[in-house]
Amino acid sequence: MIKKLDKLILKAFVGPFIATFFITILVLLMQFFWLYIDDFVGKGIEAKIILRFIGYQCLVLIPLALPLATLLSSLMTFGNLGESFELVAIKSSGISLLRFMRPLLFVAILISGIAFLFSNYVIPVAYLKSRTMLSDIVYANPAFDLKEGEFYDKLKGFAIKIGKKEADDSTIRDVIVYEEQPSPQQDNFIIAKRGVMRVSDNKRYLEFNLRDGWRYQERSAASGNGAKAEYIRIGFGEYKKLFDLSDFQFTSTPDSLNKNNERVYSMRQLNKAIDSLQKENNRLKGNLDSSIYSTFRFLKYIDSTSTTRLPPDTTWTKANTLDKVLPDSAREQVFQQALEHARTMRSTLEVSMQTYKDQSKILRKHKIEWHRKLVLSSAVLILFLIGAPLGSIIRKGGLGTPLIAAISFFMLFYFATTTGEKMSKEGSLPPVIGMWLAAYILIPIGIFLIYKAMRDSQLFSKEWYSRLIRKMGRKK
């Protein structure tokens, strides 16, 4: 049964959570476009394509926005209640902080579950769509843009220069069109005083209707016959030229080209991929071991020189080195064969080792992605256990102090997770430690803050530190 106290804390939490969640999504989205803004500008991409990409990217950012929104909203909620002395009144009535946190703890667990389901089922599809669209946008050609007084050479096989473009953006004057020919000894020029430029209805062709101009054409002489090159000049009153704009159109790549990325797998698919990769790595390791020993031919012969005793009256002696066995005439040949054999074995081992390292790195990436889904969902609960007690200790509402504290702890979480992920990719740490590095750091901090909040600690009180400094000064 939900009591009035639970309703009070839930109402105080829902508003800031929704607001901070959308603000966080907006900030993370702006950060993303800050990195890729140069790849979007000047491409002439339709607004609906940009909006669809933003939608996919927002879905990808939700698991990262939920922990920050939970941390900031819990800080603001308990900070506002502490600043208005409602938290003091609740504690004075005999209600502990843990009891007061209980409804929000259930909400944090619910948000963690939703974040996990989202990461497991929605994010793989959204990430696949967004990565495919991003690659299409990045590699798309810039939009066709003619500027006055400059040669435009983005059209394949042509260079175009216009002297002036009228206000209607269609009438052009002093036009020069240079056409490249397959042979380097052939050049074609078109020069016109004026013309009209327009794009076809299907956006496929650019049409130039030129007037009062000349067409210059050079035909190279046939090789070896002594003929001279031909120069042709043709005047025209009206001339129509079409340019193919198909290279400037945005083309969508099939999603299947990026389906082998581990980020587009669910946990069930990751489990299957990890199992297959482990079997493949074991097979490569077995082949590596067998390839090392199979090259030594002498292993199939039993060496009995160390166990067989020579008769007392024999004149034979044991050979301690290979030089004592081989005659002088065969030593150089055997040495060269052994050296070549060692070089071949070394190159084979280097290729096998590089293949094994590459497969091991792919396996680590799949394990990292498997843990990522759990880390991002559990981060909601971990950061709530930091935000709630920290807000009750700070007792400051609004977006000032809580925002600074939230950003500080979120940056600690983000950098610890990023560092652990990098070390896991390099093989310095196993993924179970590297990906959970932030949890190992933040959980003790959360427990410490809960302990201090339950005892009304003045951990962040300026007056308490001032009194402590004055007291230490009097003792001296």
Steps between C-alpha positions, in 0.01 A plus 500: 500500500640838402494747785484879479869522576579276204277710275680812618844372409380351170337828390813689597713261293297453179507863384878553529565155353301565182652846458858390561456193277406705194763763579761224523391351167524846342848562643631160389347550155664841469831347603463240226420760232790711621730217392330431164367845403750533213371176348139625496549852367485558126372153408151611395340220705124512542353604833311173544826303474663721764198466731497123459868483583446720808224264612727197475783682672272605787407136554869407511569769762215403735698240705769762558249775584301298755782473761580871478131596518449274802805643678407863435129460579567313826747771600248772422215317674678441831674836474170684463346305790804576714504868407132541591557308829246236402771238531578621853133477596475147360809387692376664820180297477705182532515400132846393392667607180495145362124481551462834326717380210311173459240608238769663285717192542223292345469759222877483438483119481210532253695749287801265507283216371358720225853614409614139473206400279561808290873421466431138412218533249471860373856632501642232262246593231534875559879479498497303174272756335690803631846365407383413149343842448804676648738325261271589208494866607874521563592350162233690306629754249454871575195665349537663159589863566628735229664819622579810299853529368611152613553179307280217628664161440280264705315383190685202357666593172406872510621831641247784496546871564235771494576870512174612656181344634183710500269540799259235366784244548434367148629760254876476458748709301854456363492121513804279441466121484816289471442137406767241569553236233647150542802599294728762661551657156134593451330800661148634460388847611162666499483877551168684511395854587187400687271209575241346730579229753238266645475157655275235347181397679647166610812675642712281274637752247621859498398675180689795349318693223781717367475787250746696282810291540770290345602138525870425460615147430848358451551168322842346533673356199512128444830364622763411242333644187651850513159675503459819697253559782163648408352805673127551457301809599121497483287803575146457633202716579354243737664191648363249753734306731400237755706399805437180693434569872450139608823507703358783715187311600482343846505121475405266783727205574333170600511434874635151436846644429542590870330199654828340614574778751476379861306815596197381302468169690270416789631310801370171359680563172812610687500176700493297179770715339724480807464122513590469131795737533636311800486173307673666205772639728556159656530349151750768395703445814505124440609553142770736620640240739488226240663721235793564733582136570406356162787684334763317709567176314731357766215473751382176342838339564583370847819648639679217676841657541428611853372161618712249310831408661795426280700177551811546717741387229350710217683779329177692432428823683176689552442807285412801713466739207373478143844593363643172625239302303508688168796494266659829404364489146135478618503756780440810285217335309330381818544842657333675205212250497447546873509879465245495217285261699514733803404802289205318348384386840534854638289655222236230544487559873474877456199463268335250736565719804357810328188307402462376857544854638239640259251230595569558869435873458167429327407266785583769758284752312202264516553445872530876553169556321337226709608674821413846365130416493511413870729788598282774347183361654653449845651850484151641555478330839862574594475871424167521683669362812745789466255776405238443768729515808715770342193720446391454863850602615538802267143625562508723195231494232485640149759444229802658665681283752312178403601544136868543587494195729309290245738588218800421723379153593376426149837598354665270753267220389556576130880524515531192720282300262686632193839424656392152602359432153824614335709279728266207433534546124877501533492187716647671808187422704233234455165648393333398826736738683556771240134560416399499868785727609265794557271283715795392717579868559151648540330234714731562801447875455122447500515289816714765668258779402199301626682444830574872532148604398337271758705673773428855377862554402623851428733372234434791263430773755728805482421593861610157623835528324542857627436390857740209455776731371446747784507219753824363356648851509419546870663167584823617338 
